[in-house]
Amino acid sequence: MMSEPIGTWLDIGPTTQIEPGTARTLPVVGGEEIAVFHTMRGEFYALVNKCPHKQGPLSQGIMHGDSVSCPLHNWRISLKSGEALGDDVGCTPTIPVKVDAGRLYLLREAVLPGKQVAPATAAPLAA
């Protein structure tokens, strides 16, 4: 098995910083704000923090299993695929997440596509 290049994953902090059933935001210098969700089942997902409908802040929505309702117009968005559910049509970009030794990592290329950046580019998660 090939090892991953150093710097492929951004360490965004411990899993304990996000309570189950909540989300936190990750401001990204030069990129889109990311919403990181922690489900009641203990799973982590990350999406660009914009609903595909009117760019509502998904991090402020209510989670239902593996979906989140946009706080603006109640569109339900799949945390797994970013796709709008039900009759709504649209998609929010997803960011690959991995958990290792109690820490959260986001795929660097998904957070900052096409940019070579130093590891300090991702700011700490915000409440």
GUKEMAR-360780 format. One line per 2 residues: number of its first residue (from 1); their letters; for each residue z, x, y of C-alpha. Coordinates in Angstrom, 1 decimal. Last residue first. Example, Ala and Ser with C-alpha at 12.3 -4.5 7.8 and 13.67 -1.06 7.14 Angstrom:
# residues 2
2) SA) 7.1,13.7,-1.1  7.8,12.3,-4.5
***
This chain:
# residues 127
127) AA) 17.3,-18.4,27.9  15.1,-15.3,28.4
125) LP) 14.0,-12.8,25.7  14.1,-9.2,26.7
123) AA) 10.9,-7.9,28.3  7.9,-6.8,26.3
121) TA) 6.2,-3.8,28.0  8.8,-1.3,26.7
119) PA) 6.8,-0.4,23.6  4.1,1.3,25.7
117) VQ) 0.8,-0.6,26.0  -2.7,-0.2,24.7
115) KG) -4.4,-3.5,25.7  -7.1,-5.5,23.8
113) PL) -4.9,-8.5,23.1  -1.4,-8.3,24.5
111) VA) 0.9,-10.6,22.5  -1.6,-11.0,19.6
109) ER) -2.3,-7.2,19.5  1.5,-6.4,19.6
107) LL) 2.3,-8.6,16.5  5.8,-10.0,17.3
105) YL) 9.0,-8.6,15.7  12.4,-10.2,15.3
103) RG) 15.4,-8.3,14.0  17.9,-9.2,11.3
101) AD) 16.8,-6.3,9.0  13.1,-7.4,9.3
99) VK) 11.8,-10.7,10.6  8.1,-11.0,11.2
97) VP) 6.2,-13.1,13.7  2.4,-13.6,14.2
95) IT) 1.6,-15.1,17.6  0.1,-18.6,17.7
93) PT) -2.5,-19.7,20.3  -2.1,-23.4,21.4
91) CG) -4.7,-25.8,20.1  -6.2,-29.1,21.2
89) VD) -6.9,-32.6,20.0  -4.4,-35.5,20.1
87) DG) -4.6,-38.3,17.6  -1.8,-37.0,15.4
85) LA) -0.9,-33.3,15.7  -2.0,-30.7,18.3
83) EG) -2.8,-27.4,16.5  -0.6,-24.3,17.1
81) SK) -1.0,-23.5,13.4  2.6,-23.0,12.1
79) LS) 4.5,-24.4,15.1  2.4,-27.5,15.0
77) IR) 2.2,-29.2,18.4  3.3,-32.8,19.1
75) WN) 2.1,-34.2,22.4  5.1,-35.8,24.2
73) HL) 3.5,-35.9,27.7  5.5,-33.4,29.7
71) PC) 8.2,-32.1,27.4  5.7,-31.1,24.7
69) SV) 7.0,-32.1,21.3  7.5,-29.3,18.8
67) SD) 6.5,-29.0,15.2  7.9,-27.3,12.0
65) GH) 10.8,-29.6,11.5  11.0,-31.7,14.7
63) MI) 11.6,-29.4,17.7  12.2,-30.9,21.1
61) GQ) 10.3,-29.4,24.0  11.5,-26.8,26.6
59) SL) 9.8,-23.9,24.8  6.6,-25.9,24.9
57) PG) 6.3,-25.5,28.6  3.6,-28.0,29.6
55) QK) 0.1,-26.5,30.0  -1.5,-30.0,30.6
53) HP) -3.0,-30.7,27.1  -3.1,-27.4,25.2
51) CK) 0.7,-27.1,25.7  1.6,-23.7,27.1
49) NV) 4.3,-21.2,26.0  1.9,-19.1,23.9
47) LA) 3.3,-19.6,20.4  5.9,-17.9,18.2
45) YF) 7.5,-19.1,15.0  10.7,-18.3,13.2
43) EG) 12.1,-20.0,10.1  15.8,-20.6,9.6
41) RM) 15.4,-24.2,8.2  16.8,-25.6,11.5
39) TH) 13.8,-23.9,13.1  13.9,-20.9,15.4
37) FV) 11.2,-20.9,18.0  9.8,-18.1,20.1
35) AI) 7.9,-19.1,23.2  5.5,-16.5,24.7
33) EE) 4.6,-16.1,28.3  0.9,-15.0,28.6
31) GG) 0.0,-11.5,29.4  0.1,-8.7,32.1
29) VV) 3.8,-8.2,31.8  5.0,-10.5,29.0
27) PL) 7.9,-12.9,29.6  9.5,-13.9,26.3
25) TR) 10.9,-17.4,26.1  13.6,-18.8,23.9
23) AT) 13.5,-21.7,21.5  16.1,-23.9,19.8
21) GP) 16.8,-25.7,16.5  18.6,-22.7,15.0
19) EI) 20.2,-20.5,17.8  18.0,-17.7,19.2
17) QT) 19.7,-14.4,20.0  20.9,-14.1,16.4
15) TP) 17.4,-13.0,15.3  18.1,-9.7,17.0
13) GI) 15.6,-8.3,19.5  12.0,-8.3,20.6
11) DL) 10.7,-5.4,18.5  7.0,-5.3,19.2
9) WT) 4.9,-4.7,16.0  1.8,-2.5,15.8
7) GI) 3.6,0.4,17.5  3.6,2.7,14.6
5) PE) 0.6,2.0,12.4  1.3,-0.2,9.4
3) SM) 1.8,1.6,6.0  -0.9,1.3,3.4
1) M) 0.0,0.0,0.0
***
